[in-house]
């Protein structure tokens, strides 16, 4: 999850705005000053690819598009939804 402070002279609002398409939350406690929180990491599922014959993890993918691409590349594999922190294959920040 990324958190970033911002200043926009044209943002004269107070409150919280959630952009669903970008999976981002904007919080403006003071007009023109705000916090941008990237929620993509929290809201995107993480899948572990388990090999057809070895029954061991052979890779990982993220999101619906990643899952569909992995199914095309590994037709006999199974997929297990896991948390990002428990994935021993990739090193996500």
C-alpha positions in Angstrom: 0.0 0.0 0.0 1.4 3.4 -1.1 0.6 6.6 0.8 1.4 9.9 -0.8 0.8 13.5 0.4 -0.3 16.0 -2.2 -1.1 19.7 -2.7 -3.5 20.8 -5.5 -4.5 24.4 -5.7 -7.7 23.5 -7.5 -8.9 20.8 -5.0 -11.1 22.9 -2.7 -13.0 20.1 -1.0 -12.9 18.4 2.4 -13.7 14.7 2.7 -12.9 11.2 1.3 -13.2 10.1 -2.3 -12.7 6.5 -3.5 -11.8 5.9 -7.1 -13.0 2.4 -7.8 -11.5 2.0 -11.2 -8.0 3.0 -10.0 -8.5 1.4 -6.5 -7.3 4.6 -4.9 -8.6 6.6 -1.9 -8.2 10.4 -1.6 -8.5 12.0 1.8 -8.6 15.8 2.1 -8.8 17.0 5.7 -7.9 20.6 4.7 -8.8 22.2 1.3 -5.9 21.8 -1.2 -3.9 19.4 1.0 -4.6 15.7 1.0 -3.4 12.1 1.2 -3.6 9.6 -1.7 -3.7 5.9 -0.7 -3.2 3.3 -3.3 -5.5 0.4 -2.4 -4.6 -1.9 -5.3 -2.3 -4.1 -3.2 -5.1 -4.7 -0.7 -7.9 -5.2 -3.1 -6.3 -7.3 -5.8 -6.2 -11.1 -5.1 -3.0 -13.0 -5.2 -2.9 -16.6 -6.6 -0.3 -19.3 -6.3 0.1 -21.6 -9.3 0.5 -25.3 -8.3 1.9 -27.6 -10.9 -0.2 -30.4 -12.4 2.3 -33.3 -11.7 4.6 -32.0 -9.0 1.8 -30.6 -6.8 4.3 -27.8 -5.7 4.1 -24.1 -6.3 5.6 -23.2 -9.7 4.6 -19.5 -9.9 2.2 -16.8 -8.8 0.0 -14.2 -10.5 -2.2 -11.3 -9.4 -5.6 -10.1 -10.4 -8.2 -11.5 -12.8 -6.1 -10.8 -15.9 -3.1 -12.5 -14.4 -5.2 -15.5 -13.5 -6.7 -15.8 -17.0 -3.2 -15.5 -18.6 -1.8 -18.1 -16.2 -4.6 -20.5 -17.0 -3.8 -20.2 -20.7 -0.1 -20.9 -20.1 -0.5 -23.7 -17.6 -3.7 -25.5 -18.6 -3.4 -28.4 -16.1 -2.3 -26.3 -13.1 -4.5 -25.5 -10.1 -4.7 -22.1 -8.4 -4.8 -21.3 -4.7 -5.8 -17.9 -3.5 -3.3 -16.8 -0.8 -2.3 -13.6 0.9 0.5 -11.5 -0.7 2.6 -11.9 2.4 2.5 -15.7 2.4 3.7 -16.0 -1.2 7.2 -17.5 -1.1 7.7 -17.2 -4.8 7.7 -13.4 -5.3 9.0 -10.5 -3.2 6.3 -7.8 -3.3 7.0 -4.7 -1.3 
